[in-house]
Every structure is written in C-alpha cells, then in structure tokens.
Amino acid sequence: MKKVLVLLSSPVAKENSYSTYFATKFVEEYQKINQEDEIKIIDLNSFDVSQKTLTSGNFATFFNENDSDALINELKSVDKLIVASPMINFNVPATLKNYLDHICVANKTFSYKYKAKGASIGLLDHLKVQIITSQGAPSGWYSFSSHTKYLEGLFNFLGIEIAPSIEITGTKVDPKPKEELYLEFEQEIIKKASEF
C-alpha cells in the first residue's frame, strides 16, 4: 500500500476550475488501479499554513515546528505527491507558493553539504510527483513564464522523481467546458494514472 498526498491550489471555485477537475479525474483513475492506496487530499485554499506568506517580519519564526516541520514530516511519510496548479499571473497560486516556501528548508529537504560547488542534494528522493497544470493561454505563448517548468525544477531540486507533467492549456483562447475538454485528455490521464 502506498500513501499519496494530493495538493489542490486553484483559487477558482471548484466547480469552475480546470486544474482541480483534471486532478480529481486523475485521482479517480489512479484509485481504480490502486484501490489499497491511502489518499489524502488537501485544498490549500482552506489550509492555514498556506495563508502564511514569508516576509521580513516573520522570517525568524516562519520555518517552525508546527508549520514547516509538520509539512516536511508529512512529505517524508508519503510515497507519492499529486500537485494541481493553474497559472495565476504567470506563476503558481499564492497558496501553493506559500506551501512550497514552508517545505524548502536547507538540511531538511535539500542540502549543499558534501556536494560540488553549485550543486545540491535533494533529500526527498523517496517521493514521486505528478504535476497537473492549467492555463488560459496555449502552450509556449509566454516564453518568460512557465509555472509547470517552475514546479518541475523545484521538485527536481528537492530530489523528487517527476512523472511526465499533464498540461491543460488554451482554456481561455478556445474555451470549452472542462467536461468536454477532458475528453481530449482522457486517454493521457488514464495512461499516466496507470504509470504513476
């Protein structure tokens, strides 16, 4: 039995969110194959720690036992991670960024010790992540920004194995109901869920 943690981050209402909908469908397909696995879903919009932003005023206390350590210990206790994120102003939502700020802690999730100059060691190398992203623009429209690449790079930095990402793009340029758009991605979702 594997333990799976799912992070939903869209500030868009659940019934209108592409990233939340596609992540939910992915989890449903995954559960069909892995019925014994334990799955925990966290909506970061209603998660206290995700409301805390790192500032100069709280830097000394931000990485504390009740917040950072608890989240890191949870990540160390699970086998797989599923992260759903829309693009918000060319980046991940603030709630997800706040969560990531809490877990990126030197000597807890990554280290520079005993490594060549300019390199690091990711300390979450037991984990595998499935990233599911959505954005209004088609893929590649904005070369200066890719929230998918940002997430892939960050998780790679932490030593996490990255499954091929699922990118739902162009949702505002050629708008379709999420249920209709899902039909175009259904086989990819089923395949990637079976391989995750």
Secondary structure per residue as TSV (DSSP state, phi and psi in degrees):
chain	resnum	aa	ss	phi	psi
A	1	M	-	360.0	131.9
A	2	K	-	-104.1	152.7
A	3	K	E	-105.3	131.6
A	4	V	E	-124.4	130.3
A	5	L	E	-109.8	129.4
A	6	V	E	-114.3	127.4
A	7	L	E	-113.5	118.2
A	8	L	E	-103.4	135.4
A	9	S	-	-130.7	-1.5
A	10	S	-	-67.2	129.0
A	11	P	-	-78.8	-7.8
A	12	V	S	-73.6	142.5
A	13	A	-	-52.3	139.5
A	14	K	G	-50.2	-41.6
A	15	E	G	-70.1	-14.0
A	16	N	G	-111.9	-4.1
A	17	S	-	-86.7	124.3
A	18	Y	H	-70.1	-46.0
A	19	S	H	-64.0	-40.1
A	20	T	H	-67.1	-42.1
A	21	Y	H	-63.0	-47.5
A	22	F	H	-67.4	-36.3
A	23	A	H	-65.2	-40.4
A	24	T	H	-62.9	-42.9
A	25	K	H	-65.2	-38.8
A	26	F	H	-61.6	-45.6
A	27	V	H	-62.4	-40.6
A	28	E	H	-59.9	-45.3
A	29	E	H	-66.5	-39.8
A	30	Y	H	-62.3	-42.2
A	31	Q	H	-65.7	-30.5
A	32	K	H	-60.5	-34.6
A	33	I	H	-92.5	-30.5
A	34	N	-	-121.0	63.9
A	35	Q	T	-65.6	-23.2
A	36	E	T	-86.6	-13.2
A	37	D	-	-68.7	146.6
A	38	E	E	-95.9	122.0
A	39	I	E	-117.8	127.9
A	40	K	E	-117.4	126.8
A	41	I	E	-110.5	127.8
A	42	I	E	-119.1	124.1
A	43	D	E	-91.2	109.2
A	44	L	G	-64.2	-16.9
A	45	N	G	-66.6	-27.2
A	46	S	G	-116.2	24.1
A	47	F	-	-107.8	117.4
A	48	D	G	-52.1	-46.1
A	49	V	G	-61.1	-32.3
A	50	S	G	-72.8	-7.1
A	51	Q	G	-92.0	-6.8
A	52	K	-	-96.5	116.6
A	53	T	-	-98.9	138.5
A	54	L	-	-71.4	123.7
A	55	T	-	-136.3	171.0
A	56	S	T	-65.1	-25.5
A	57	G	T	-74.7	-25.2
A	58	N	T	-120.3	8.6
A	59	F	H	-55.7	-40.0
A	60	A	H	-67.7	-24.0
A	61	T	H	-117.2	-1.6
A	62	F	H	-62.7	-45.5
A	63	F	S	-89.6	75.0
A	64	N	-	-112.4	173.0
A	65	E	I	-62.3	-40.1
A	66	N	I	-76.7	-24.1
A	67	D	I	-106.4	-78.9
A	68	S	I	-57.7	-52.9
A	69	D	I	-61.3	-38.6
A	70	A	H	-64.5	-42.6
A	71	L	H	-68.4	-41.3
A	72	I	H	-64.2	-42.8
A	73	N	H	-63.0	-36.1
A	74	E	H	-64.6	-43.7
A	75	L	H	-62.4	-35.6
A	76	K	H	-72.2	-18.5
A	77	S	H	-93.3	-9.1
A	78	V	-	-108.8	164.6
A	79	D	S	-101.2	-29.0
A	80	K	E	-139.0	151.6
A	81	L	E	-132.4	132.9
A	82	I	E	-118.9	123.7
A	83	V	E	-121.5	123.2
A	84	A	E	-110.2	128.8
A	85	S	E	-147.4	126.9
A	86	P	E	-83.6	167.6
A	87	M	-	-88.2	124.7
A	88	I	B	-121.7	112.8
A	89	N	T	50.4	47.1
A	90	F	T	70.2	18.9
A	91	N	B	-148.5	-176.6
A	92	V	-	-76.5	160.0
A	93	P	-	-61.1	153.5
A	94	A	H	-58.6	-35.8
A	95	T	H	-63.1	-39.7
A	96	L	H	-70.7	-41.1
A	97	K	H	-60.0	-42.0
A	98	N	H	-62.5	-41.9
A	99	Y	H	-61.1	-47.5
A	100	L	H	-63.6	-37.3
A	101	D	H	-61.1	-35.3
A	102	H	H	-70.4	-29.5
A	103	I	H	-97.7	-13.2
A	104	C	-	-88.5	88.1
A	105	V	-	-127.8	123.4
A	106	A	B	-57.1	137.5
A	107	N	T	69.1	7.9
A	108	K	T	-121.4	-44.3
A	109	T	T	-119.3	-11.4
A	110	F	E	-154.8	162.0
A	111	S	E	-149.9	149.4
A	112	Y	-	-103.9	-3.1
A	113	K	T	-65.2	141.4
A	114	Y	T	58.3	26.0
A	115	K	S	-122.4	153.0
A	116	A	-	-62.4	157.0
A	117	K	T	-54.8	132.3
A	118	G	T	85.0	1.1
A	119	A	-	-115.9	170.2
A	120	S	-	-145.2	169.0
A	121	I	E	-121.1	121.9
A	122	G	E	-79.2	134.5
A	123	L	S	-103.2	6.3
A	124	L	-	-110.7	40.8
A	125	D	T	-76.7	2.4
A	126	H	T	-85.7	-13.0
A	127	L	-	-92.7	152.5
A	128	K	E	-125.9	138.5
A	129	V	E	-122.3	140.9
A	130	Q	E	-111.8	117.4
A	131	I	E	-99.3	130.6
A	132	I	E	-126.2	115.3
A	133	T	E	-123.8	158.1
A	134	S	E	-137.2	155.9
A	135	Q	-	-158.5	151.7
A	136	G	S	-70.2	-34.7
A	137	A	S	-85.9	153.3
A	138	P	-	-61.9	159.2
A	139	S	T	-59.7	134.5
A	140	G	T	86.0	-0.9
A	141	W	S	-64.7	-35.9
A	142	Y	-	-118.4	95.8
A	143	S	T	-66.7	-21.1
A	144	F	T	-81.1	-6.2
A	145	S	-	-147.4	134.1
A	146	S	-	-150.7	105.1
A	147	H	H	-66.5	-27.2
A	148	T	H	-66.2	-48.0
A	149	K	H	-63.2	-37.3
A	150	Y	H	-59.5	-47.9
A	151	L	H	-65.2	-42.9
A	152	E	H	-59.7	-44.2
A	153	G	H	-65.5	-42.6
A	154	L	H	-65.4	-46.2
A	155	F	H	-67.1	-34.5
A	156	N	H	-63.2	-41.3
A	157	F	H	-58.1	-35.2
A	158	L	T	-83.7	1.1
A	159	G	T	87.6	7.6
A	160	I	-	-81.2	136.6
A	161	E	E	-71.4	131.4
A	162	I	E	-108.1	118.0
A	163	A	-	-73.3	154.3
A	164	P	-	-54.6	125.6
A	165	S	-	-66.8	154.5
A	166	I	E	-109.3	117.7
A	167	E	E	-116.3	118.7
A	168	I	E	-101.4	107.2
A	169	T	-	-120.9	161.4
A	170	G	-	73.8	24.4
A	171	T	T	-70.5	-19.4
A	172	K	T	-102.1	-20.0
A	173	V	T	-81.6	-41.3
A	174	D	S	-127.0	72.8
A	175	P	-	-62.2	133.5
A	176	K	-	-139.5	148.3
A	177	P	-	-56.9	143.8
A	178	K	H	-59.4	-32.5
A	179	E	H	-66.6	-37.6
A	180	E	H	-71.6	-43.0
A	181	L	H	-63.7	-33.3
A	182	Y	H	-58.7	-34.4
A	183	L	H	-59.4	-30.6
A	184	E	H	-72.8	-22.1
A	185	F	H	-110.2	-2.1
A	186	E	H	-56.2	-46.6
A	187	Q	H	-66.4	-37.1
A	188	E	H	-64.0	-43.0
A	189	I	H	-62.3	-47.6
A	190	I	H	-60.9	-45.0
A	191	K	H	-63.5	-47.8
A	192	K	H	-70.3	-32.2
A	193	A	H	-65.6	-36.8
A	194	S	H	-71.7	-25.0
A	195	E	H	-93.7	-11.1
A	196	F	-	-80.4	360.0
